[in-house]
Amino acid sequence: MFYCILCYNLESELQAWTREKEATVMAKREAVAHSLACQGRLGPIGKLMPTTTAMTVRASREPLVLDGPFAETKEQLLGFYLVDCQSLEDALEVARRLVGDTGALEVRPLAQFYPGIGLQ
């Protein structure tokens, strides 16, 4: 089963990181991603652009398009890893290996959706 590991942190904190700090964090995550890729367990990884580039579409009589990410959260969604895991415990172990000393990783099972077929 695929699990999506969502990466959250304060954008302001990340923007304050030195190049060395960012390189250290990314090197750790790249090592974990490389290990998962060698095992054939790594799906797409995405790094989202800053929230200043985001737009939100809200449901209403006429869909409403707003500037910015208006989620009710203190931390911002920054990116994701899609990982093939045998169990939730396996996915949590991957997240433990990925997490640094800041932010949070949310782990969710992924139901694959195929238009016209439904959830698998």
N, CA, C and O atoms as a DFTB+ gen file, in Angstrom:
480 C
 N C O
     1  1       0.846      -1.174       0.000
     2  2       0.000       0.000       0.000
     3  2       0.895       1.243       0.000
     4  3       1.937       1.281       0.655
     5  1       0.469       2.233      -0.735
     6  2       1.200       3.491      -0.721
     7  2       0.769       4.339       0.468
     8  3      -0.406       4.380       0.834
     9  1       1.744       5.012       1.057
    10  2       1.499       5.983       2.122
    11  2       2.063       7.311       1.653
    12  3       3.143       7.372       1.065
    13  1       1.324       8.364       1.920
    14  2       1.787       9.708       1.606
    15  2       2.327      10.313       2.894
    16  3       1.628      10.360       3.906
    17  1       3.561      10.771       2.853
    18  2       4.189      11.429       3.996
    19  2       4.262      12.906       3.660
    20  3       5.047      13.335       2.815
    21  1       3.417      13.680       4.349
    22  2       3.288      15.113       4.082
    23  2       4.224      15.903       5.005
    24  3       4.257      15.668       6.213
    25  1       4.970      16.824       4.435
    26  2       5.976      17.589       5.176
    27  2       5.429      18.969       5.546
    28  3       5.038      19.744       4.674
    29  1       5.407      19.265       6.839
    30  2       4.927      20.556       7.328
    31  2       6.024      21.259       8.112
    32  3       6.818      20.619       8.802
    33  1       6.061      22.578       8.000
    34  2       6.942      23.403       8.813
    35  2       6.518      24.852       8.622
    36  3       5.682      25.159       7.772
    37  1       7.095      25.727       9.411
    38  2       6.862      27.156       9.253
    39  2       7.757      27.655       8.125
    40  3       8.977      27.503       8.184
    41  1       7.160      28.243       7.109
    42  2       7.975      28.779       6.010
    43  2       8.985      29.793       6.516
    44  3      10.121      29.830       6.043
    45  1       8.582      30.610       7.469
    46  2       9.489      31.633       7.995
    47  2      10.723      31.006       8.627
    48  3      11.815      31.569       8.550
    49  1      10.556      29.842       9.252
    50  2      11.700      29.154       9.851
    51  2      12.641      28.639       8.773
    52  3      13.858      28.785       8.883
    53  1      12.075      28.038       7.733
    54  2      12.904      27.526       6.649
    55  2      13.636      28.641       5.919
    56  3      14.794      28.479       5.535
    57  1      12.973      29.760       5.729
    58  2      13.602      30.886       5.047
    59  2      14.765      31.453       5.851
    60  3      15.658      32.087       5.289
    61  1      14.761      31.230       7.160
    62  2      15.831      31.731       8.024
    63  2      17.016      30.765       8.107
    64  3      18.060      31.116       8.656
    65  1      16.863      29.552       7.568
    66  2      17.952      28.579       7.619
    67  2      19.150      29.074       6.825
    68  3      19.001      29.753       5.810
    69  1      20.338      28.727       7.301
    70  2      21.556      28.977       6.531
    71  2      21.615      27.948       5.404
    72  3      20.894      26.950       5.428
    73  1      22.461      28.190       4.436
    74  2      22.641      27.213       3.354
    75  2      23.154      25.888       3.918
    76  3      22.786      24.814       3.442
    77  1      24.007      25.981       4.936
    78  2      24.559      24.779       5.553
    79  2      23.462      23.955       6.228
    80  3      23.433      22.732       6.097
    81  1      22.564      24.623       6.947
    82  2      21.461      23.936       7.621
    83  2      20.563      23.247       6.590
    84  3      20.202      22.082       6.758
    85  1      20.203      23.967       5.527
    86  2      19.361      23.382       4.487
    87  2      20.052      22.185       3.838
    88  3      19.416      21.162       3.584
    89  1      21.352      22.311       3.568
    90  2      22.095      21.216       2.945
    91  2      22.127      19.987       3.851
    92  3      22.024      18.859       3.369
    93  1      22.268      20.198       5.153
    94  2      22.296      19.092       6.108
    95  2      20.956      18.374       6.135
    96  3      20.905      17.146       6.080
    97  1      19.860      19.142       6.220
    98  2      18.518      18.551       6.249
    99  2      18.242      17.800       4.956
   100  3      17.755      16.670       4.991
   101  1      18.544      18.409       3.822
   102  2      18.254      17.784       2.538
   103  2      19.130      16.549       2.304
   104  3      18.670      15.578       1.704
   105  1      20.373      16.570       2.763
   106  2      21.248      15.407       2.599
   107  2      20.692      14.208       3.360
   108  3      20.727      13.084       2.858
   109  1      20.184      14.437       4.559
   110  2      19.583      13.354       5.342
   111  2      18.379      12.784       4.599
   112  3      18.238      11.567       4.480
   113  1      17.523      13.655       4.106
   114  2      16.321      13.191       3.408
   115  2      16.675      12.513       2.086
   116  3      16.026      11.541       1.697
   117  1      17.696      13.015       1.392
   118  2      18.117      12.395       0.133
   119  2      18.649      10.993       0.370
   120  3      18.441      10.105      -0.457
   121  1      19.336      10.781       1.493
   122  2      19.866       9.450       1.811
   123  2      18.722       8.458       2.045
   124  3      18.773       7.321       1.574
   125  1      17.701       8.892       2.767
   126  2      16.543       8.026       3.008
   127  2      15.822       7.752       1.692
   128  3      15.455       6.611       1.413
   129  1      15.618       8.789       0.882
   130  2      14.941       8.624      -0.410
   131  2      15.732       7.676      -1.320
   132  3      15.140       6.842      -2.005
   133  1      17.050       7.797      -1.331
   134  2      17.886       6.928      -2.161
   135  2      17.735       5.471      -1.720
   136  3      17.617       4.576      -2.556
   137  1      17.739       5.240      -0.433
   138  2      17.567       3.891       0.103
   139  2      16.218       3.308      -0.317
   140  3      16.145       2.158      -0.752
   141  1      15.152       4.099      -0.187
   142  2      13.819       3.640      -0.594
   143  2      13.755       3.388      -2.095
   144  3      13.136       2.417      -2.530
   145  1      14.388       4.249      -2.892
   146  2      14.394       4.085      -4.349
   147  2      15.117       2.794      -4.737
   148  3      14.669       2.080      -5.634
   149  1      16.223       2.490      -4.073
   150  2      16.968       1.262      -4.368
   151  2      16.145       0.017      -4.043
   152  3      16.355      -1.041      -4.635
   153  1      15.211       0.145      -3.104
   154  2      14.334      -0.969      -2.737
   155  2      13.082      -1.011      -3.620
   156  3      12.254      -1.911      -3.480
   157  1      12.945      -0.041      -4.523
   158  2      11.778       0.027      -5.389
   159  2      10.515       0.448      -4.660
   160  3       9.409       0.116      -5.087
   161  1      10.671       1.185      -3.551
   162  2       9.528       1.558      -2.716
   163  2       9.190       3.035      -2.787
   164  3       8.225       3.468      -2.157
   165  1       9.946       3.816      -3.529
   166  2       9.751       5.264      -3.550
   167  2       8.957       5.691      -4.760
   168  3       9.324       5.389      -5.895
   169  1       7.862       6.398      -4.515
   170  2       7.075       7.003      -5.578
   171  2       7.523       8.447      -5.753
   172  3       8.649       8.793      -5.396
   173  1       6.662       9.284      -6.295
   174  2       7.018      10.687      -6.500
   175  2       7.297      11.418      -5.194
   176  3       6.714      11.119      -4.152
   177  1       8.200      12.380      -5.283
   178  2       8.488      13.313      -4.191
   179  2       8.188      14.689      -4.752
   180  3       8.562      14.988      -5.886
   181  1       7.528      15.522      -3.987
   182  2       7.233      16.872      -4.453
   183  2       7.622      17.905      -3.414
   184  3       7.357      17.729      -2.225
   185  1       8.247      18.974      -3.857
   186  2       8.530      20.119      -3.003
   187  2       7.678      21.265      -3.526
   188  3       7.824      21.690      -4.672
   189  1       6.794      21.755      -2.682
   190  2       5.892      22.824      -3.113
   191  2       6.612      24.170      -3.106
   192  3       7.498      24.412      -2.286
   193  1       6.223      25.026      -4.017
   194  2       6.744      26.387      -4.048
   195  2       6.162      27.143      -2.852
   196  3       5.206      26.665      -2.240
   197  1       6.711      28.309      -2.505
   198  2       6.235      29.042      -1.324
   199  2       4.740      29.362      -1.385
   200  3       4.146      29.439      -2.460
   201  1       4.159      29.544      -0.215
   202  2       2.732      29.832      -0.134
   203  2       2.366      31.130      -0.841
   204  3       1.202      31.332      -1.187
   205  1       3.331      32.007      -1.060
   206  2       3.051      33.248      -1.781
   207  2       2.670      32.980      -3.234
   208  3       2.126      33.859      -3.903
   209  1       2.952      31.766      -3.732
   210  2       2.596      31.402      -5.107
   211  2       1.290      30.626      -5.171
   212  3       0.830      30.279      -6.260
   213  1       0.684      30.349      -4.017
   214  2      -0.500      29.484      -3.952
   215  2      -1.792      30.233      -4.245
   216  3      -1.905      31.440      -4.033
   217  1      -2.749      29.482      -4.734
   218  2      -4.121      29.944      -4.928
   219  2      -5.022      28.902      -4.277
   220  3      -4.666      27.725      -4.207
   221  1      -6.182      29.330      -3.803
   222  2      -7.143      28.419      -3.194
   223  2      -8.470      28.545      -3.927
   224  3      -8.925      29.653      -4.212
   225  1      -9.087      27.416      -4.229
   226  2     -10.418      27.413      -4.822
   227  2     -11.369      26.883      -3.753
   228  3     -11.257      25.733      -3.329
   229  1     -12.298      27.722      -3.321
   230  2     -13.270      27.371      -2.288
   231  2     -14.602      27.020      -2.931
   232  3     -15.027      27.642      -3.905
   233  1     -15.249      26.009      -2.363
   234  2     -16.571      25.628      -2.843
   235  2     -17.585      26.686      -2.430
   236  3     -17.586      27.151      -1.290
   237  1     -18.427      27.051      -3.350
   238  2     -19.534      27.969      -3.106
   239  2     -20.464      27.853      -4.310
   240  3     -20.237      27.019      -5.187
   241  1     -21.504      28.680      -4.363
   242  2     -22.414      28.623      -5.513
   243  2     -21.614      28.709      -6.808
   244  3     -21.797      27.897      -7.714
   245  1     -20.742      29.680      -6.886
   246  2     -19.752      29.785      -7.966
   247  2     -18.405      29.562      -7.293
   248  3     -18.088      30.281      -6.345
   249  1     -17.595      28.598      -7.735
   250  2     -16.307      28.385      -7.083
   251  2     -15.539      29.700      -6.944
   252  3     -15.431      30.478      -7.892
   253  1     -15.014      29.925      -5.754
   254  2     -14.334      31.169      -5.421
   255  2     -12.831      30.941      -5.429
   256  3     -12.336      30.060      -4.726
   257  1     -12.102      31.721      -6.211
   258  2     -10.650      31.607      -6.288
   259  2     -10.047      32.727      -5.454
   260  3     -10.356      33.904      -5.645
   261  1      -9.167      32.332      -4.513
   262  2      -8.543      33.287      -3.602
   263  2      -7.031      33.212      -3.713
   264  3      -6.481      32.149      -4.001
   265  1      -6.358      34.327      -3.488
   266  2      -4.900      34.313      -3.414
   267  2      -4.492      33.627      -2.123
   268  3      -5.082      33.861      -1.068
   269  1      -3.487      32.786      -2.215
   270  2      -2.892      32.221      -1.014
   271  2      -3.490      30.921      -0.542
   272  3      -4.568      30.505      -0.967
   273  1      -2.751      30.291       0.356
   274  2      -3.181      29.018       0.943
   275  2      -3.940      29.299       2.236
   276  3      -3.324      29.580       3.264
   277  1      -5.233      29.227       2.197
   278  2      -6.015      29.602       3.369
   279  2      -6.420      28.399       4.206
   280  3      -7.562      28.319       4.657
   281  1      -5.515      27.476       4.419
   282  2      -5.784      26.352       5.311
   283  2      -5.712      26.862       6.749
   284  3      -4.987      27.811       7.049
   285  1      -6.460      26.232       7.613
   286  2      -6.471      26.612       9.020
   287  2      -5.338      25.890       9.736
   288  3      -5.574      24.944      10.486
   289  1      -4.122      26.334       9.505
   290  2      -2.981      25.687      10.121
   291  2      -1.877      26.700      10.359
   292  3      -1.733      27.668       9.611
   293  1      -1.102      26.471      11.402
   294  2       0.023      27.346      11.715
   295  2       1.203      27.035      10.794
   296  3       1.897      27.939      10.330
   297  1       1.419      25.736      10.537
   298  2       2.506      25.325       9.670
   299  2       1.977      25.125       8.256
   300  3       0.789      24.868       8.058
   301  1       2.864      25.245       7.280
   302  2       2.467      25.116       5.888
   303  2       2.875      23.749       5.349
   304  3       3.892      23.185       5.753
   305  1       2.060      23.224       4.427
   306  2       2.415      22.005       3.713
   307  2       3.506      22.374       2.716
   308  3       3.307      23.237       1.861
   309  1       4.662      21.717       2.827
   310  2       5.811      22.077       2.009
   311  2       6.108      21.068       0.904
   312  3       6.737      21.404      -0.100
   313  1       5.654      19.838       1.092
   314  2       5.936      18.825       0.089
   315  2       5.475      17.466       0.571
   316  3       4.811      17.353       1.601
   317  1       5.836      16.418      -0.190
   318  2       5.385      15.080       0.152
   319  2       6.322      14.026      -0.403
   320  3       7.076      14.274      -1.344
   321  1       6.262      12.843       0.195
   322  2       6.901      11.633      -0.291
   323  2       5.803      10.603      -0.471
   324  3       4.921      10.497       0.381
   325  1       5.829       9.852      -1.539
   326  2       4.900       8.753      -1.742
   327  2       5.720       7.473      -1.639
   328  3       6.626       7.243      -2.440
   329  1       5.395       6.633      -0.638
   330  2       6.225       5.478      -0.329
   331  2       5.364       4.215      -0.271
   332  3       4.278       4.221       0.308
   333  1       5.852       3.151      -0.869
   334  2       5.168       1.862      -0.833
   335  2       5.600       1.137       0.435
   336  3       6.776       0.809       0.591
   337  1       4.657       0.886       1.342
   338  2       4.956       0.271       2.639
   339  2       4.031      -0.917       2.884
   340  3       2.904      -0.952       2.391
   341  1       4.514      -1.872       3.642
   342  2       3.729      -3.057       3.977
   343  2       2.668      -2.770       5.027
   344  3       1.642      -3.448       5.081
   345  1       2.918      -1.750       5.877
   346  2       2.002      -1.479       6.986
   347  2       2.170      -0.033       7.435
   348  3       3.099       0.662       7.024
   349  1       1.256       0.396       8.279
   350  2       1.365       1.733       8.867
   351  2       2.659       1.848       9.673
   352  3       3.332       2.878       9.616
   353  1       3.011       0.805      10.420
   354  2       4.246       0.848      11.219
   355  2       5.464       1.035      10.315
   356  3       6.389       1.767      10.666
   357  1       5.469       0.385       9.168
   358  2       6.547       0.546       8.192
   359  2       6.600       1.995       7.706
   360  3       7.681       2.577       7.615
   361  1       5.450       2.577       7.395
   362  2       5.391       3.974       6.937
   363  2       5.855       4.921       8.044
   364  3       6.548       5.901       7.768
   365  1       5.483       4.638       9.285
   366  2       5.928       5.486      10.404
   367  2       7.441       5.397      10.589
   368  3       8.076       6.386      10.953
   369  1       8.022       4.227      10.345
   370  2       9.474       4.086      10.446
   371  2      10.168       4.935       9.379
   372  3      11.191       5.562       9.654
   373  1       9.619       4.959       8.167
   374  2      10.185       5.819       7.117
   375  2      10.107       7.278       7.561
   376  3      11.077       8.022       7.414
   377  1       8.967       7.691       8.099
   378  2       8.803       9.076       8.561
   379  2       9.796       9.397       9.673
   380  3      10.351      10.495       9.710
   381  1      10.023       8.446      10.580
   382  2      11.015       8.672      11.648
   383  2      12.403       8.913      11.070
   384  3      13.170       9.720      11.595
   385  1      12.724       8.208       9.982
   386  2      14.022       8.383       9.336
   387  2      14.111       9.717       8.599
   388  3      15.190      10.299       8.494
   389  1      12.980      10.202       8.089
   390  2      12.967      11.453       7.317
   391  2      12.927      12.712       8.186
   392  3      13.507      13.736       7.824
   393  1      12.254      12.638       9.316
   394  2      12.013      13.843      10.105
   395  2      13.331      14.403      10.638
   396  3      14.230      13.661      11.033
   397  1      13.416      15.707      10.637
   398  2      14.602      16.367      11.185
   399  2      14.313      16.875      12.582
   400  3      13.575      16.251      13.345
   401  1      14.898      18.007      12.906
   402  2      14.701      18.577      14.237
   403  2      13.668      19.700      14.243
   404  3      13.485      20.374      15.257
   405  1      12.994      19.901      13.114
   406  2      11.931      20.909      13.044
   407  2      10.781      20.374      12.209
   408  3      10.940      19.415      11.453
   409  1       9.629      20.998      12.353
   410  2       8.487      20.650      11.520
   411  2       7.829      19.348      11.935
   412  3       8.089      18.824      13.018
   413  1       6.979      18.832      11.066
   414  2       6.230      17.611      11.329
   415  2       5.970      16.884      10.024
   416  3       5.873      17.500       8.963
   417  1       5.860      15.582      10.115
   418  2       5.500      14.760       8.966
   419  2       4.190      14.053       9.284
   420  3       4.073      13.380      10.308
   421  1       3.220      14.204       8.416
   422  2       1.931      13.534       8.569
   423  2       1.929      12.309       7.657
   424  3       2.286      12.406       6.483
   425  1       1.530      11.169       8.190
   426  2       1.521       9.920       7.432
   427  2       0.078       9.504       7.196
   428  3      -0.705       9.382       8.138
   429  1      -0.273       9.285       5.918
   430  2      -1.630       8.862       5.570
   431  2      -1.583       7.778       4.512
   432  3      -0.819       7.874       3.552
   433  1      -2.414       6.726       4.687
   434  2      -2.527       5.747       3.605
   435  2      -3.175       6.404       2.392
   436  3      -4.013       7.296       2.525
   437  1      -2.782       5.955       1.232
   438  2      -3.288       6.534      -0.007
   439  2      -4.212       5.542      -0.692
   440  3      -3.797       4.431      -1.022
   441  1      -5.452       5.931      -0.907
   442  2      -6.380       5.147      -1.714
   443  2      -6.219       5.628      -3.146
   444  3      -6.458       6.800      -3.437
   445  1      -5.819       4.740      -4.036
   446  2      -5.622       5.135      -5.425
   447  2      -6.982       5.309      -6.090
   448  3      -7.863       4.457      -5.973
   449  1      -7.131       6.420      -6.784
   450  2      -8.393       6.754      -7.432
   451  2      -8.196       6.778      -8.935
   452  3      -7.285       7.425      -9.452
   453  1      -9.056       6.072      -9.613
   454  2      -9.006       6.023     -11.074
   455  2     -10.355       6.537     -11.582
   456  3     -11.376       5.887     -11.357
   457  1     -10.382       7.681     -12.257
   458  2     -11.661       8.208     -12.771
   459  2     -12.393       7.151     -13.597
   460  3     -11.811       6.484     -14.452
   461  1     -13.671       7.027     -13.314
   462  2     -14.492       6.057     -14.027
   463  2     -14.469       4.674     -13.412
   464  3     -15.334       3.848     -13.702
   465  1     -13.484       4.415     -12.561
   466  2     -13.363       3.103     -11.914
   467  2     -13.616       3.225     -10.412
   468  3     -14.236       2.351      -9.808
   469  1     -13.134       4.310      -9.817
   470  2     -13.312       4.521      -8.384
   471  2     -12.054       4.259      -7.593
   472  3     -10.952       4.221      -8.140
   473  1     -12.231       4.078      -6.292
   474  2     -11.102       3.846      -5.396
   475  2     -10.654       2.404      -5.476
   476  3     -11.472       1.494      -5.608
   477  1      -9.355       2.201      -5.394
   478  2      -8.777       0.843      -5.411
   479  2      -8.111       0.574      -4.085
   480  3      -7.560      -0.507      -3.878
